[in-house]
Amino acid sequence: MERIRKDLRVIYMVLAAMFALGAASADIQAQNQPGASASIQTIPGMPPVIDPRNVYSEIRADNLSPAVAGALPRVYVPNRQSNDVAVIDPATFKVVDRFRTGVNPQHVIPSWDLKTLWVNNNAEGRKDGSVTPIDPKTGKPGKSIAVDDPYNMYFMPDGSAAIVVAEALQRLDFRDPQTMAFKYSIAAPKCRGINHTDFSIDGRYAIFTCEFAGMLAKIDLVERKVVGYLKLSKGGMPQDIRLSPDGQLFFIADMRADGLFLVDGDKFAEVGFIKTSLGAHGLTVSRDGAKLYVANRGSHHVHGPKGGKGSVSVVDFAARKLINTWNIPSGGSPDMGNVSIDGKTLWLSSRFDDAVYAIDTGSGEVKTISVKKEPHGLCVWPQPGRFSLGHTGNLR
């Protein structure tokens, strides 16, 4: 009888070991599946994070939302000095339309629900700022709406509000995302030149660049307040900003440091730097979320010369290193834009050269299209993704 008990104990131990081994194996297999890491607890109303290891998993070429069905394939180029928008057909690389907007159009911005494109006319030094809606299905503008100093625009991750970046007023105005009716403001008095932003993976906070203060501002979107400022170690002219695919770091272009600062958003601490080239400015994520395209404007100045030493740097997100640089033939000033649906063409405005670049993301070959005076934040539309966080197409 005692022997039977011992045999049963041995059998039990073997079965327990087999069970533990199987469970461990299953756990390893599960961790190796896309999106299988711990789920992200987003703010209420924000769409879920499908793959926590790649927040850009839903901007692949095959992920066009039903919301963009019927949208004309176009590139919308706001020309700041000529107060109009040039419309380019990406199939022919030709300007096929042009229309007037308000004063000083800065960026063309997809709405959170992907149904409207907003032209931000900030009327620098004046008080007649406005936003102009564009219907993507017709490519035509609607009636402009008066808005204080709309230099840039983003959207709450849950879609509850448009965030108008009132740069000259050093504040963020939260407005109804359809009507632009005012809701509330968050002042950022130390953030001179409040400009660009990106959002944490869970949507709880955003980090804004302060172009003329050489620092960053962290905004708690739930508590509706500034929770801190971070002075950058060198350079001092932060521009565009993008979250890393895994949501761990923010990559910040600095036009005077000529590269990218890496900042841990949760700790709000600078943790690294990647050298790119002269005048690092605009940031665009590749369709697979693996690369970051850095538009180097070729100058340290807000208003630079024509034919500058402009280039585009290609950065590997995971390796955190520069892997390629494409120089603009005969010089130029690449600024803001986005990639085509298939990711094969990077469209960028040429800020000081009155042109638009269409850059082959395989070879770096550049096509140049002439537009009017001082093109800025152009928008490629439609783009894949579920919702827009704003700017020239920061989709997730």
C-alpha positions in Angstrom: 0.0 0.0 0.0 2.9 2.4 0.9 4.5 1.6 -2.4 1.3 2.5 -4.3 1.2 5.8 -2.4 4.8 6.5 -3.5 4.0 5.6 -7.1 1.0 7.9 -7.0 3.1 10.7 -5.6 5.7 10.2 -8.4 2.9 10.2 -11.0 1.4 13.4 -9.5 4.8 15.2 -9.5 5.4 14.2 -13.2 1.9 15.4 -14.2 2.4 18.7 -12.3 5.8 19.3 -13.9 4.3 18.6 -17.4 1.4 21.0 -16.7 3.8 23.7 -15.5 6.0 23.2 -18.6 3.0 23.3 -20.9 1.7 26.5 -19.2 5.1 28.2 -19.6 5.3 27.1 -23.2 1.8 28.5 -23.9 2.7 31.7 -22.2 5.9 32.1 -24.3 3.9 31.4 -27.4 1.2 34.0 -26.4 3.9 36.6 -25.8 5.2 36.0 -29.3 1.9 36.8 -30.9 1.3 40.3 -32.2 -0.5 42.5 -29.6 -0.3 39.8 -26.9 1.6 41.9 -24.3 -0.3 43.4 -21.4 -3.3 45.4 -22.5 -3.3 49.2 -22.2 -5.9 50.8 -20.0 -6.8 53.8 -22.2 -8.9 56.8 -21.0 -12.7 56.2 -21.4 -13.9 56.6 -25.0 -10.5 56.2 -26.6 -10.3 53.3 -29.1 -8.3 50.4 -27.7 -4.6 49.9 -28.4 -4.6 46.9 -30.7 -0.8 46.1 -30.4 0.9 47.6 -27.4 4.3 47.0 -29.0 3.3 49.1 -32.1 0.8 52.0 -31.6 1.1 52.4 -35.4 -0.1 48.9 -36.2 -3.4 50.3 -37.6 -1.8 52.7 -40.2 -0.8 49.9 -42.5 -1.8 50.4 -46.2 -4.6 47.8 -45.9 -6.3 49.6 -43.0 -8.3 52.3 -44.7 -11.3 53.2 -42.6 -14.9 53.1 -44.0 -15.0 56.7 -42.9 -12.7 57.7 -45.8 -14.6 55.9 -48.5 -15.1 58.2 -51.5 -12.4 60.6 -50.4 -10.5 62.0 -53.4 -6.8 61.1 -53.4 -5.2 64.5 -53.0 -2.3 66.3 -51.3 -3.5 69.6 -49.7 -0.8 72.3 -49.4 -1.4 75.4 -47.3 0.7 78.3 -48.6 1.2 80.7 -45.7 2.1 83.8 -47.5 -0.2 83.5 -50.5 -3.2 82.7 -48.2 -4.4 79.7 -50.3 -4.3 75.9 -50.5 -2.9 74.2 -53.5 -4.4 70.8 -54.3 -2.1 68.2 -55.9 -3.2 65.0 -57.7 -0.6 62.4 -56.4 -1.2 60.2 -59.5 0.0 63.0 -61.9 2.1 65.1 -59.5 0.3 68.2 -60.8 -1.6 71.0 -59.1 -5.3 70.4 -60.1 -7.0 73.0 -57.9 -6.4 76.1 -55.7 -8.6 78.0 -53.3 -8.4 80.9 -50.9 -8.6 80.4 -47.2 -8.2 82.8 -44.2 -5.0 84.6 -43.4 -1.8 82.6 -43.0 -2.8 79.0 -43.5 -0.4 76.9 -41.5 -1.5 73.2 -41.5 -4.2 71.0 -43.0 -5.4 68.7 -40.4 -7.6 65.5 -40.5 -10.5 65.5 -38.0 -10.6 62.8 -35.3 -13.5 61.0 -37.2 -11.6 61.3 -40.5 -14.6 63.1 -42.2 -13.2 66.6 -42.4 -9.9 68.3 -43.2 -9.3 71.6 -41.3 -7.1 74.4 -42.6 -5.6 76.4 -39.7 -5.4 80.1 -40.6 -3.7 81.7 -37.6 -3.4 85.3 -39.0 -0.1 86.1 -37.3 -0.1 89.4 -35.5 -3.8 89.9 -36.2 -7.0 89.0 -34.5 -9.0 87.4 -37.4 -7.8 83.8 -37.1 -10.0 81.1 -38.5 -10.3 77.5 -39.5 -11.6 76.4 -43.0 -13.2 73.0 -43.4 -12.5 70.9 -46.5 -14.9 68.1 -47.7 -12.5 65.3 -48.7 -15.1 63.8 -51.0 -15.2 66.9 -53.2 -11.9 68.5 -52.3 -13.7 71.8 -51.8 -13.7 74.2 -48.9 -16.6 75.2 -46.7 -17.3 78.4 -44.8 -14.5 79.5 -42.5 -15.1 79.7 -38.7 -13.5 82.4 -36.5 -11.1 80.9 -34.0 -8.4 82.6 -31.9 -4.9 82.1 -33.2 -5.2 78.5 -34.6 -1.5 77.8 -35.4 -2.0 74.0 -35.1 -4.7 71.6 -34.1 -4.9 68.2 -32.4 -7.7 66.1 -31.0 -8.4 64.5 -27.7 -7.7 60.8 -28.0 -11.3 60.0 -27.2 -12.5 62.4 -29.9 -14.3 64.7 -27.3 -12.6 67.9 -28.3 -10.4 69.6 -30.9 -7.3 71.1 -29.3 -6.4 74.4 -31.0 -2.8 75.3 -30.3 -3.0 79.1 -29.8 0.7 79.7 -30.1 0.9 83.4 -29.6 -1.4 83.2 -26.6 0.5 80.4 -25.0 -2.5 78.3 -24.4 -4.5 75.3 -25.6 -8.2 75.9 -26.5 -10.4 72.9 -26.3 -13.3 73.2 -28.8 -16.2 71.1 -30.1 -14.6 68.9 -32.8 -17.4 69.6 -35.3 -18.6 73.2 -34.7 -15.4 74.6 -33.1 -17.5 76.1 -30.2 -15.3 76.9 -27.3 -15.3 74.5 -24.3 -12.3 75.4 -22.0 -8.6 76.4 -22.1 -5.4 75.2 -20.5 -2.8 78.0 -20.1 0.9 77.1 -20.5 2.6 80.4 -19.6 6.1 79.2 -19.6 5.7 77.5 -23.0 6.7 80.2 -25.5 6.0 79.0 -29.0 3.8 76.2 -27.9 3.6 74.2 -31.1 3.5 70.5 -31.7 2.4 67.5 -29.6 2.0 63.8 -29.3 0.0 61.7 -26.8 0.9 58.9 -24.4 -0.1 55.4 -25.4 -3.1 55.5 -23.0 -4.2 59.0 -23.9 -3.8 60.4 -20.4 -1.3 63.0 -21.2 0.4 64.9 -24.0 3.8 66.5 -24.4 4.0 69.8 -26.2 7.1 71.4 -27.7 7.9 75.0 -26.7 9.8 76.3 -29.7 11.0 79.6 -28.3 11.7 78.4 -24.8 13.8 75.4 -25.5 11.7 73.2 -23.4 8.7 70.8 -23.3 5.4 71.0 -21.4 3.6 68.0 -20.1 -0.2 68.3 -20.0 -2.5 66.1 -17.9 -5.5 65.7 -20.2 -7.7 64.2 -17.5 -7.0 66.8 -14.8 -6.7 69.5 -17.4 -3.5 71.1 -16.2 0.2 71.5 -16.9 2.1 69.1 -14.7 5.6 70.1 -15.6 8.2 71.6 -17.9 11.4 70.0 -19.1 14.4 72.1 -20.3 16.3 70.4 -23.0 20.0 70.0 -22.6 21.2 71.6 -25.8 19.9 73.1 -29.0 16.8 74.9 -27.7 14.3 74.9 -30.6 12.1 71.9 -30.3 9.7 71.2 -33.2 7.7 68.2 -34.1 7.3 65.2 -31.8 6.3 61.5 -32.2 5.7 58.7 -29.8 7.8 55.5 -30.2 5.9 52.4 -31.4 6.1 50.8 -28.0 4.9 53.9 -26.3 8.0 54.2 -24.1 9.7 57.3 -25.5 8.9 60.5 -27.3 11.2 61.5 -30.2 11.5 65.3 -30.4 13.1 67.1 -33.4 15.2 70.2 -32.4 16.0 72.6 -35.2 19.1 74.0 -33.4 20.4 70.8 -32.0 20.2 69.2 -35.5 18.7 66.0 -34.2 16.2 64.1 -32.0 15.9 64.2 -28.3 14.6 61.1 -26.7 12.4 61.6 -23.7 10.8 59.2 -21.3 7.2 60.5 -21.1 6.1 58.9 -17.9 9.3 60.0 -16.0 9.4 63.2 -18.1 13.2 62.9 -18.4 15.6 63.3 -21.3 17.3 59.9 -21.9 19.1 60.2 -25.3 19.9 62.1 -28.5 20.2 61.0 -32.2 22.1 63.3 -34.5 20.4 63.8 -37.9 21.2 66.9 -39.9 20.9 70.7 -40.2 17.6 72.0 -38.9 15.7 68.9 -37.8 12.1 69.8 -38.0 9.2 67.6 -39.2 8.6 63.9 -38.3 6.7 61.3 -40.2 6.2 57.6 -39.3 6.5 54.9 -42.0 3.5 52.8 -42.7 4.9 49.8 -40.8 5.8 51.9 -37.8 9.5 50.8 -38.0 11.1 54.0 -39.3 10.9 57.7 -38.6 11.5 60.2 -41.4 13.1 63.4 -40.2 12.7 66.5 -42.4 15.8 68.6 -41.9 14.9 72.1 -43.0 18.5 73.1 -43.8 18.5 76.1 -41.4 18.5 77.1 -37.7 16.2 80.0 -38.4 12.4 80.4 -38.6 12.8 82.1 -42.0 15.7 80.5 -43.9 17.2 81.0 -47.3 16.2 79.3 -50.5 18.4 76.4 -51.7 19.5 75.5 -48.2 21.2 72.3 -47.0 17.9 70.5 -46.6 17.7 66.7 -46.3 15.6 63.8 -44.9 17.1 61.5 -42.3 15.7 57.9 -41.8 15.8 56.7 -38.2 15.3 53.1 -37.1 12.8 53.4 -34.2 13.8 50.1 -32.4 17.6 50.6 -32.8 17.3 54.3 -32.1 19.9 55.1 -34.7 20.3 56.9 -38.1 20.2 54.5 -41.0 20.1 56.8 -44.1 20.1 60.4 -45.3 18.6 61.7 -48.5 19.9 65.1 -49.6 17.6 67.4 -51.6 19.2 67.9 -55.0 20.3 71.6 -55.6 19.3 72.3 -51.9 15.9 72.9 -50.3 13.9 73.1 -47.1 11.8 70.1 -46.4 9.3 70.8 -43.6 6.0 68.9 -42.9 3.9 66.2 -44.6 3.2 62.5 -44.6 3.5 59.3 -46.6 1.2 58.0 -49.3 -1.3 55.2 -48.6 1.2 52.5 -49.7 4.1 54.2 -47.9 6.2 54.4 -51.0 6.1 58.2 -51.3 7.0 60.8 -48.7 5.3 64.1 -49.4 6.9 67.2 -47.8 6.4 70.9 -48.2 9.5 72.9 -49.1 9.1 75.9 -46.7 11.5 78.4 -48.2 11.6 77.2 -51.8 7.8 77.4 -52.7 7.6 73.8 -53.7 6.5 70.3 -52.6 8.7 67.2 -52.6 7.5 63.7 -53.5 10.3 61.4 -52.2 10.6 57.8 -53.1 11.0 56.0 -49.7 12.9 53.2 -51.4 15.6 55.1 -53.2 15.3 58.7 -51.8 14.7 60.0 -55.4 13.0 63.5 -55.3 10.3 64.9 -57.5 9.6 68.7 -57.1 6.3 70.4 -57.7 6.1 74.2 -57.7 3.4 75.8 -55.5 2.9 79.4 -54.2 4.5 81.2 -51.3 5.8 79.5 -48.2 4.0 76.1 -48.2 3.8 74.6 -44.7 1.9 71.6 -43.1 0.6 69.7 -46.1 -1.8 66.8 -45.7 -1.9 63.6 -47.8 -5.4 62.2 -47.9 -6.8 59.7 -47.5 -4.6 57.9 -45.0 -5.0 54.5 -43.3 -5.9 54.4 -39.6 -8.9 54.4 -37.2 -8.8 57.9 -35.9 -6.7 61.1 -36.1 -4.9 62.8 -33.3 -4.4 65.8 -35.6 -1.5 67.7 -37.1 -0.9 66.7 -40.7 -2.1 63.2 -40.1 -1.0 61.6 -36.8 -3.3 58.5 -37.1 -3.5 55.4 -35.0 
